[in-house]
Amino acid sequence: MTNFILAKLVDWRTINIVFFADLPPHEPLNISLYKNETLIEQVAIAPSEITVRDFCYQLKLFEDYDLDAKYHLIVGSFPSLLIDNSMAIDFHNFDERYAYDGDDLGAIYCPKQTVFKLWAPLASSVIIKIIATDGKSFSRVMKRESKGIYTYIFEGDLLNYKYRYVITNNGVTRVANDPYGKAVSLNSEYSVVVDYVRLLDIPNVHPITEIKHHVDAIIYETHIRDINEGNFNDVVNKGKYLGFVETGRKTKGGNPAGLDYIKYLGVTHIQIQPIFDFKSVDDINTSNWYNWGYDPLSFFALEGSYSLKPEVAMERLYEFKEMVNKLHENDLRLIVDVVYNHVYQYEDSDLEKIVPHYYFRKNKSCQLTNHSGCGNDFASERKMARKLIIDSVKYLFAYFDIDGLRLDLMGLLDLTTVKAIYQEAKALKSSVIILGEGWQMGESSQQKDFANKGNALALPEIAFFNDAYRDIIKGPSMHNNLLEKGYICGNVDYVYGVDYAFHASVLNLSYQPVFKTANQSVNYLECHDNATLYDKLLVSNASEDEVSLLERVSLANSILLLSFGIPFIHMGQEIGLSKEGLDNTYKTLRVNNLDYRLVDQRFDMVNRFRLFNILRKKLAYPKLFAKEELTNFFEIAHWQNGIYALTAKNKNVIAEEKEFVILINPTSRNITFELPEYYAVVEGAINSQELNVKNGFLPKSSILLLFLKE
């Protein structure tokens, strides 16, 4: 007795028919296969593997199975049998056969008609459900075209109509939003038809300062909410796109707040954490919800909780475009943190519903990989997964005029995709900067194909977070190794490692070089992840008082701004901000906020940080990046007690000055020294402000610059 029967496509010309029965089926088998209602005559049937209760036969085709055609299979007296085609995504040449290269996926709106296109090559049917602005709904069957594209053209004006797709794959029907949808309704319930092309009618504003190379950038990382959501500033629209760019705002102590604060610091680029639609925050009731946004739902639609009118789908697009323009008006550029390496809960993601198993990486055992630590890894190497990423990148640059991308867990993306990201972005923005986390992740056999730091030489235009810089200068920041001291913590054994860090891991100084040029080295001491610099010092230098710890914070920031490479500063790092000893604060309310009480209390640290930013811009050597330029630019000396000395040998490195010396003292002792008489502190080197140091005296935990006086 046969309990049930199933059919599965196992390669382009083989269908396995499995009987789950106590006894094998009676011979001969009567099998009929139809393609588009026509009987296929050229097939062969052969027994295959037989287990205790499974009897398998193989139906051999004389031509390749066509996913764009409609098949039905009849076996004996059984009803028409569904053919499971889910394995096809792993067949040889699947991408070559079914990948689509058109630029019209999603909902393309015009007042007279809207064209919907969805790539769903495994689907047997797709229905679009549309909800009008008055709440009435209707459904339409979409037409299947070649390459697995489903299309529906709706005549009439659908502006602001909501829609979803109803997709049937292998007998399972699920409802999904449009992965190419440029807007969503409240809390991502539906995709929404918007006229996003209108963004092109808004003139782009261009920053004044020219950025020729990555090393010209000074990057400041923050979050839409964290920069102004506290109570000690007068920003009106706190935690919103437009609140982010309010000007004229002050702290309780009368110092600059919000955008004016960032501008006052003297940085060139703001890096914001994710702004694509994510799951974990309610669009309306934001006060009790917080998240960094690394749980993405979309690669196109913007997050609604940052909008003043999240219920109006197009409004968040306008607000974000205005935010970018306001930043540019203030001579600041914007880098957007994008999450292309994973999605929120893959099994419920729109991508999984539309093309099961295609967009997510699997191991040799066909199990989902989880090297991201977020439950799934995006299969960027697949053509349509790569296309989704590239189209998202082009959308951000073409319609919002952003200036760069930070690729979250870039080491999980393949080399070809990351190269394409840069090429497409560069074509739209000549001064683009693409940086990412180049950690070695994934299977060891895959490392040669991924965009990790070990492959930096194959990605000369891409910048990488330099963890060697972080660990040498201040030590690790993970909760289990905070006791480990770096150079600025007083561990003078790292004095030779400072050579390597200061030169952006480009030169063979104590360690093997990693980068081709300093344009690739993102020098950082803290970022949103893990402990802050100050919290690290609270553990590693626990016996020191607050004044001493803050001196070390300023020392670390000064070294960072004087090093070759790209300086990267996390919000609050300049004043020694604490996260109260917490490590992973991705969903912790308020603890990530910039504390403007500390800004007022420690404004001398703000000014010191600002002055070193100004100094970096005035000096010529930080703009050098080629290995040949960095080699022997400085004469390096390691003094007793771990003092580090750099003497510039080139001339004309600062306006009207010819030579200078950098001295670093990471110890808890004041140092006196002698230098040739022609050295003196240059007054007026930084906008007529001195660095408050004296020749021949190097205070504890400090850095000293001495310039040749004419």
C-alpha positions in Angstrom: 0.0 0.0 0.0 1.4 3.4 -1.0 1.1 6.0 1.7 2.1 9.0 -0.4 4.3 9.9 -3.3 6.5 12.9 -4.2 8.5 14.2 -7.2 11.6 16.3 -7.0 13.8 17.9 -9.6 17.4 16.8 -8.7 19.2 18.1 -11.8 18.2 19.8 -15.0 17.3 16.4 -16.6 16.3 14.2 -13.7 13.1 14.0 -11.6 13.1 11.6 -8.7 9.8 10.0 -8.0 9.6 8.6 -4.5 7.0 6.2 -3.2 6.6 6.0 0.6 5.1 2.5 0.8 5.3 -0.9 2.4 5.7 -2.6 -1.0 7.1 -1.3 -4.3 4.6 -0.1 -6.8 3.2 -2.5 -9.4 5.0 -2.7 -12.7 5.0 -1.3 -15.2 4.8 2.3 -14.0 2.5 4.6 -16.0 4.1 8.0 -15.9 3.1 11.0 -18.0 5.0 14.4 -17.9 3.4 17.4 -19.5 5.1 20.7 -20.3 2.7 23.6 -21.0 -0.1 21.1 -21.5 1.9 19.1 -24.1 3.0 15.5 -23.3 6.7 15.0 -23.3 7.4 11.9 -25.2 11.2 11.6 -24.7 11.6 10.4 -21.1 13.1 7.3 -19.6 12.3 5.6 -16.3 14.8 3.7 -14.2 14.8 2.4 -10.6 17.0 4.2 -8.2 18.0 3.9 -4.5 15.5 1.8 -2.4 15.4 2.0 1.4 13.2 0.0 3.8 10.1 2.0 3.1 11.1 4.3 0.2 11.0 3.2 -3.4 12.6 5.7 -5.8 12.5 5.9 -9.6 14.3 8.4 -11.8 12.5 10.1 -14.7 15.2 11.1 -17.2 14.5 14.0 -19.6 16.1 14.4 -23.0 16.0 18.2 -22.7 16.6 20.5 -19.7 13.8 21.3 -17.4 12.6 24.9 -17.9 11.6 26.8 -14.8 9.7 29.3 -16.9 7.4 26.6 -18.3 4.5 24.9 -16.5 4.9 21.1 -15.8 2.6 18.6 -14.4 3.3 14.9 -13.7 0.8 12.1 -13.5 1.8 8.8 -12.0 -0.7 5.9 -12.4 -4.0 6.7 -10.8 -2.6 9.4 -8.5 -3.7 13.0 -9.0 -1.5 15.4 -10.8 1.8 15.5 -8.9 3.6 18.7 -7.9 7.3 18.7 -8.9 9.4 20.2 -6.2 12.0 22.4 -7.9 13.6 23.9 -4.8 17.0 22.3 -5.5 17.3 24.1 -8.8 19.0 27.1 -7.2 22.1 24.9 -6.6 22.1 23.4 -10.1 25.0 24.1 -12.5 24.5 27.4 -14.4 21.4 28.3 -12.5 22.5 32.0 -12.2 23.6 32.1 -15.8 20.2 30.9 -16.9 17.9 32.8 -14.6 19.7 35.9 -13.3 18.1 39.1 -14.5 20.1 42.2 -15.4 17.3 44.7 -15.8 17.1 47.9 -13.8 13.3 47.9 -13.4 12.7 45.5 -10.5 10.2 46.8 -7.9 7.4 49.3 -8.4 8.1 51.8 -11.2 5.6 54.6 -10.8 4.1 57.0 -13.3 0.8 58.9 -12.9 -0.7 56.9 -15.8 0.5 53.4 -14.7 2.7 51.5 -12.3 4.8 48.6 -13.4 5.5 45.9 -10.8 8.3 43.4 -11.4 9.5 40.6 -9.1 12.2 38.0 -9.6 10.8 34.7 -8.4 12.2 31.9 -10.7 10.9 29.0 -8.5 7.4 30.3 -8.1 4.4 28.6 -9.7 2.3 31.7 -9.2 2.6 35.3 -7.9 -0.4 37.4 -7.1 -0.1 41.1 -6.2 -2.5 42.4 -3.5 -3.0 46.2 -3.7 -4.6 48.3 -1.0 -6.0 51.7 -2.1 -5.6 54.9 0.0 -9.3 54.5 1.0 -8.6 51.0 2.4 -10.2 49.0 -0.4 -8.2 46.1 -1.7 -8.0 44.0 -4.8 -5.7 41.3 -6.2 -4.2 40.6 -9.6 -2.4 37.6 -11.1 1.1 38.6 -12.3 2.3 37.3 -15.6 5.4 35.2 -15.8 8.1 36.2 -18.2 11.5 34.9 -19.0 14.3 34.7 -16.4 11.7 34.1 -13.6 10.3 37.6 -13.8 6.7 38.2 -12.8 5.1 41.4 -14.1 1.9 43.3 -13.6 1.1 46.6 -15.3 -1.6 48.6 -13.5 -3.2 51.3 -15.5 -4.1 54.4 -13.4 -2.6 56.4 -10.6 -1.4 54.2 -7.7 0.6 56.8 -5.8 0.7 55.9 -2.1 -1.1 52.6 -2.6 0.1 49.8 -0.4 0.9 46.4 -1.9 2.3 42.9 -1.1 3.1 39.8 -3.1 1.4 36.4 -2.6 4.0 33.8 -3.8 3.5 30.1 -4.2 6.7 28.0 -4.2 6.4 24.2 -4.3 2.9 24.3 -3.0 3.6 26.6 -0.1 2.0 30.1 -0.3 3.5 33.0 1.6 3.0 36.8 1.7 6.0 39.1 1.2 6.9 42.8 0.8 8.8 43.9 -2.3 12.5 43.5 -1.7 13.1 46.4 -4.2 10.4 48.5 -2.6 11.6 52.1 -1.9 9.1 52.7 0.8 7.0 50.8 3.4 4.0 51.6 5.5 4.1 51.9 9.3 6.2 49.2 10.9 6.9 47.7 7.5 3.5 46.0 7.2 3.3 46.7 3.4 5.4 48.1 0.6 4.2 51.4 -0.7 4.1 52.9 -4.2 6.1 56.2 -4.2 7.4 58.5 -6.8 11.0 58.3 -5.6 12.3 59.8 -8.8 11.1 63.1 -7.5 14.2 63.1 -5.3 16.2 63.9 -8.4 14.3 67.2 -8.7 15.9 68.4 -5.5 19.3 70.0 -6.3 22.2 68.4 -4.6 24.3 70.6 -2.3 28.1 70.1 -2.6 30.5 70.5 0.4 33.1 73.2 0.1 36.2 71.3 1.2 37.8 69.0 -1.5 38.5 65.4 -0.5 41.1 64.0 -2.9 42.1 60.9 -1.1 40.8 58.7 1.8 43.5 60.1 4.1 42.0 63.6 3.8 39.0 62.3 5.7 38.4 62.5 9.5 35.5 60.3 10.3 33.1 60.7 13.2 30.8 57.8 14.0 27.4 58.5 15.5 23.7 57.4 15.5 20.7 59.4 14.5 19.3 59.3 18.0 22.5 59.2 20.2 23.8 62.6 19.1 20.9 64.7 20.5 18.4 62.5 22.4 19.5 63.4 25.9 17.9 66.2 28.0 20.9 68.5 28.2 20.6 70.1 24.7 17.8 72.1 23.0 17.5 70.1 19.8 13.8 70.2 18.9 13.3 67.1 16.8 15.5 64.7 18.8 16.3 61.3 17.2 15.0 62.3 13.8 16.6 62.8 10.4 15.8 66.5 10.5 16.7 66.9 14.1 20.1 65.5 13.2 20.8 68.6 11.1 19.2 71.4 13.3 21.6 74.3 13.7 22.0 76.9 16.4 21.4 74.4 19.2 23.2 74.6 22.5 24.0 72.6 25.6 22.9 73.7 29.0 26.3 75.4 29.4 25.9 77.3 26.2 28.3 75.2 24.1 27.4 73.9 20.6 25.1 70.9 20.5 24.0 68.4 17.8 25.2 69.2 14.3 27.0 72.4 15.5 28.9 70.3 18.0 30.1 67.9 15.3 31.0 70.8 13.0 32.9 72.5 15.8 35.1 69.4 16.3 36.5 69.9 12.8 35.9 66.5 11.3 35.2 66.0 7.6 32.8 63.0 7.5 29.9 61.8 9.7 29.3 58.1 9.7 25.8 57.1 10.8 24.6 53.7 11.9 22.1 52.0 9.7 19.2 53.9 8.2 17.6 51.2 6.1 14.4 49.8 7.5 15.0 47.5 10.5 12.8 45.4 12.7 13.4 46.3 16.3 11.9 49.8 16.9 8.3 50.8 16.6 7.9 53.7 14.1 5.6 55.6 16.4 6.3 54.7 20.0 10.1 55.1 20.0 10.5 56.2 23.6 10.7 52.7 25.0 12.5 51.1 22.1 16.1 51.5 20.9 18.3 49.7 18.5 21.4 50.4 16.5 19.6 49.0 13.4 21.7 45.9 12.5 18.6 43.8 12.0 17.7 44.8 8.5 14.3 44.2 6.7 15.1 46.1 3.5 18.1 47.2 1.4 16.1 50.1 0.0 13.3 51.4 2.3 14.3 53.9 4.9 13.7 53.5 8.7 10.5 55.1 9.8 11.2 55.7 13.4 13.6 58.5 12.4 10.9 60.3 10.5 8.7 63.1 11.7 5.9 61.6 9.6 6.5 57.9 9.4 2.9 57.3 8.3 3.6 59.2 5.1 5.8 56.8 3.1 7.5 59.4 0.9 8.2 61.8 3.7 11.1 59.8 5.1 12.8 59.9 1.7 12.4 63.7 1.5 13.7 64.1 5.1 16.8 62.0 4.5 17.6 63.8 1.3 17.2 67.1 3.2 19.5 65.8 5.9 22.2 65.0 3.5 22.0 68.4 1.8 22.1 70.1 5.2 25.3 68.2 6.1 26.8 69.2 2.8 25.8 72.9 3.4 27.8 72.6 6.6 30.8 71.2 4.7 30.3 67.7 6.2 30.1 64.5 4.2 28.0 61.4 5.0 29.0 57.8 5.3 26.1 55.4 5.7 26.6 52.1 7.7 25.0 49.4 5.6 24.2 45.8 6.6 24.5 43.6 3.5 25.9 40.5 5.2 22.7 39.2 6.9 19.0 39.9 7.4 16.7 39.8 10.4 15.4 36.2 10.8 16.0 34.8 7.4 13.1 32.3 7.6 10.6 35.2 7.8 12.5 37.5 5.4 10.9 38.6 2.2 13.8 37.2 0.2 13.4 33.7 1.7 9.6 33.8 1.1 10.1 34.8 -2.6 13.1 32.5 -3.6 13.6 29.9 -0.8 17.2 29.1 0.1 18.7 31.3 -2.6 19.9 34.3 -0.8 21.5 32.6 2.2 24.8 30.8 2.4 24.9 27.1 3.3 27.8 24.8 4.2 28.7 21.4 2.6 26.0 19.7 4.7 23.4 22.1 3.3 22.9 23.7 6.7 22.6 27.5 7.0 25.9 29.1 8.0 25.9 31.7 10.8 29.3 33.4 10.8 27.6 36.7 11.2 26.3 35.6 14.6 22.9 36.9 13.5 21.4 33.6 12.3 22.3 33.8 8.6 24.9 34.9 6.1 23.9 36.6 2.9 25.1 34.7 -0.2 26.6 37.8 -1.9 28.4 35.5 -4.4 25.1 34.6 -6.1 24.3 36.9 -9.0 20.9 38.1 -7.9 22.0 38.5 -4.3 24.9 40.6 -5.6 22.6 42.5 -7.8 20.4 43.4 -4.9 23.4 44.8 -3.0 24.7 46.7 -6.0 21.3 48.2 -6.9 20.9 49.3 -3.3 24.3 51.0 -3.4 23.4 52.8 -6.7 20.1 53.9 -5.2 21.8 55.5 -2.2 24.3 57.4 -4.2 22.1 58.4 -7.1 19.0 59.5 -5.2 20.5 60.8 -1.9 24.0 61.9 -2.9 25.7 60.3 0.1 29.5 60.2 0.2 30.5 56.8 1.4 29.6 53.4 2.9 30.7 51.5 5.9 30.2 47.8 5.1 29.2 45.9 8.2 31.1 42.6 8.6 32.7 43.1 5.1 34.8 40.0 5.6 31.6 38.0 4.9 31.1 39.6 1.4 32.9 38.2 -1.6 35.7 40.1 -3.4 33.8 40.5 -6.6 30.8 42.1 -4.9 32.9 44.5 -2.9 34.9 45.6 -6.0 31.6 46.2 -7.8 30.3 48.2 -4.9 33.3 50.6 -5.2 33.1 50.8 -9.0 29.4 51.6 -9.0 29.7 54.2 -6.2 32.8 55.7 -7.7 31.0 56.2 -11.0 28.4 58.3 -9.1 30.6 60.1 -6.6 34.3 60.8 -7.4 35.3 61.3 -3.8 33.6 58.2 -2.5 35.1 56.3 0.4 34.2 52.6 1.0 35.4 51.1 4.3 34.5 48.0 6.2 35.2 45.4 8.8 37.7 43.1 7.2 37.7 40.4 9.8 38.4 36.9 8.6 35.0 35.1 8.9 33.4 32.1 7.3 34.9 28.8 6.4 38.7 28.7 6.1 38.4 27.5 2.5 36.5 30.6 1.6 38.9 33.2 2.9 40.7 33.7 -0.4 37.4 34.7 -2.0 36.2 37.1 0.7 36.8 40.8 1.4 38.9 40.4 4.5 42.0 42.2 5.6 44.1 39.3 4.4 43.0 40.2 0.8 43.6 43.9 1.2 46.1 44.0 -1.6 43.4 42.8 -4.0 41.2 45.7 -2.9 43.5 48.7 -3.0 40.5 51.2 -3.2 38.8 49.8 -0.1 39.6 50.9 3.5 39.7 48.4 6.4 39.3 48.9 10.1 42.9 48.4 11.4 42.5 46.3 14.6 46.3 46.1 14.8 46.4 49.9 15.3 43.7 49.7 18.0 45.5 46.9 19.9 49.0 48.4 19.7 47.9 51.9 20.7 45.4 51.2 23.5 44.9 47.4 23.7 41.8 45.2 23.0 38.3 46.3 24.0 36.5 43.0 24.4 35.0 42.4 27.8 37.3 39.4 28.4 40.6 41.2 27.7 40.2 44.8 29.0 43.1 44.2 31.4 45.6 44.0 28.4 47.4 47.3 28.1 48.4 49.0 24.9 51.0 51.8 24.5 48.9 54.7 25.8 48.0 52.7 28.9 51.7 52.7 29.8 52.8 49.5 28.2 56.1 50.7 26.7 56.9 47.3 25.3 54.7 48.4 22.4 57.0 51.3 21.5 58.3 49.4 18.5 54.8 48.5 17.5 53.9 52.2 17.4 56.2 52.4 14.4 53.9 50.0 12.5 50.7 51.6 13.8 51.7 55.2 13.1 52.6 54.2 9.5 49.2 52.7 8.9 50.4 49.1 8.6 52.0 49.9 5.3 55.7 49.6 6.1 57.6 46.6 7.4 58.3 48.0 10.9 58.2 45.2 13.5 55.2 43.6 11.7 54.5 42.5 8.2 52.7 45.2 6.1 49.0 44.6 5.4 48.0 47.5 3.2 49.2 48.8 -0.1 48.7 52.4 0.9 47.7 54.4 3.9 44.3 55.1 2.1 43.4 51.6 3.3 44.0 51.9 7.0 41.1 53.1 9.1 42.9 53.9 12.4 40.5 53.6 15.3 40.6 53.2 19.1 36.9 52.6 19.7 33.7 52.2 17.7 30.1 51.5 18.6 30.9 47.9 19.5 32.5 46.9 22.8 34.0 49.1 25.5 34.7 52.7 25.0 38.3 54.0 25.3 37.6 55.4 28.8 35.9 52.3 30.0 38.9 50.3 28.8 41.2 52.5 30.8 39.0 52.2 33.9 39.9 48.5 33.9 43.4 48.5 32.5 44.6 51.4 34.6 42.3 51.0 37.6 44.7 52.5 40.1 44.8 55.9 38.3 42.4 58.8 39.1 40.0 60.4 36.7 42.3 63.2 35.7 45.1 60.7 34.7 42.7 58.6 32.8 41.4 61.6 30.8 44.9 62.6 30.1 45.4 59.2 28.5 42.2 59.6 26.5 43.5 62.9 25.1 46.9 61.4 24.4 45.3 58.5 22.4 43.2 60.9 20.4 46.2 63.1 19.6 48.2 60.1 18.4 45.3 59.0 16.3 45.0 62.4 14.6 48.7 62.6 13.9 49.2 59.1 12.4 49.3 58.3 8.7 46.0 56.8 7.5 42.4 57.6 8.1 41.4 58.7 11.6 38.1 57.3 12.9 36.5 58.6 16.1 33.5 57.2 17.8 31.1 59.8 19.2 32.1 60.8 22.8 35.6 59.4 22.4 36.9 63.0 22.4 35.7 63.5 26.0 36.1 60.1 27.5 32.5 59.0 27.3 31.5 55.9 29.3 29.0 53.2 28.6 28.8 52.5 32.3 31.0 49.4 31.8 28.6 47.7 29.4 29.9 46.0 26.3 27.2 45.2 23.7 24.8 48.1 24.0 23.0 47.7 20.7 19.5 47.9 22.3 20.2 49.7 25.6 18.3 53.0 26.0 20.2 56.2 26.8 23.6 54.7 27.6 24.8 55.4 24.1 23.7 59.0 24.1 26.2 61.8 24.0 26.2 63.2 27.5 26.2 67.0 27.0 26.8 67.5 30.8 30.3 66.0 30.2 30.7 68.1 27.0 30.3 71.2 29.2 32.5 69.8 32.0 35.2 68.7 29.7 35.1 71.3 27.0 38.9 71.8 27.3 39.1 68.2 25.9 36.8 69.2 23.1 39.0 72.1 22.3 42.1 70.0 22.4 40.6 67.5 20.0 39.4 70.3 17.7 42.9 71.8 17.7 44.5 68.6 16.7 41.9 68.2 13.9 43.0 71.7 12.6 46.6 70.8 13.0 46.1 67.6 10.9 44.5 69.6 8.1 47.4 72.1 8.2 50.2 69.5 8.1 51.1 68.1 4.7 52.4 64.7 5.8 49.0 63.1 6.9 47.9 63.5 3.3 50.7 61.2 2.1 49.6 57.6 1.5 52.0 55.8 -0.9 54.5 53.4 0.5 57.4 55.3 -1.1 56.2 58.6 0.5 55.9 57.1 4.0 59.2 55.3 3.8 61.8 57.3 5.8 59.7 60.4 6.0 60.4 60.4 9.7 63.6 59.6 11.5 62.3 57.3 14.3 63.9 57.1 17.7 63.0 55.1 20.8 64.2 56.9 23.9 64.6 55.4 27.3 61.5 54.8 29.4 59.4 54.1 26.2 59.4 57.6 24.8 58.6 57.7 21.1 60.3 60.3 18.9 59.6 61.2 15.3 61.7 63.8 13.5 60.4 65.0 10.1 63.2 65.0 7.5 61.2 66.6 4.7 60.7 70.3 4.3 57.6 72.4 3.7 55.4 70.2 5.7 53.4 73.0 7.4 52.8 76.6 6.3 56.0 78.6 6.8 57.7 75.8 8.7 60.4 73.5 7.6 60.9 70.8 10.2 59.2 69.4 13.3 59.5 66.7 16.0 56.7 64.6 17.6 57.4 63.3 21.1 55.1 60.8 22.9 55.2 60.0 26.6 52.8 57.2 27.6 54.2 56.8 31.1 53.0 58.2 34.4 56.2 60.2 34.8 57.2 63.7 33.6 60.2 63.7 31.4 62.8 66.3 30.8 65.0 66.3 27.7 67.4 68.2 25.5 67.1 69.1 21.9 69.2 71.3 19.6 68.6 74.9 20.2 66.9 75.6 16.9 63.8 73.7 18.1 61.0 75.6 19.8 57.3 75.4 20.2 55.8 77.3 17.3 53.3 79.9 18.5 50.5 80.5 16.0 50.9 77.0 14.4 47.2 76.3 15.0 45.0 79.3 14.4 47.1 81.4 16.7 46.7 79.0 19.6 49.6 77.2 21.4 49.6 73.6 22.4 50.4 74.6 26.0 53.8 72.8 26.2 57.3 73.9 27.0 60.5 72.9 25.2 62.5 70.4 27.2 59.6 69.2 29.4 57.3 66.3 28.4 54.5 65.8 30.9 53.2 62.4 31.7 50.6 60.9 29.3 51.2 63.6 26.7 52.3 64.4 23.2 54.6 67.3 22.3 55.1 68.9 18.9 58.3 71.0 18.4 58.7 73.0 15.2 61.8 74.6 13.7 61.5 78.4 14.2 62.9 80.6 11.5 
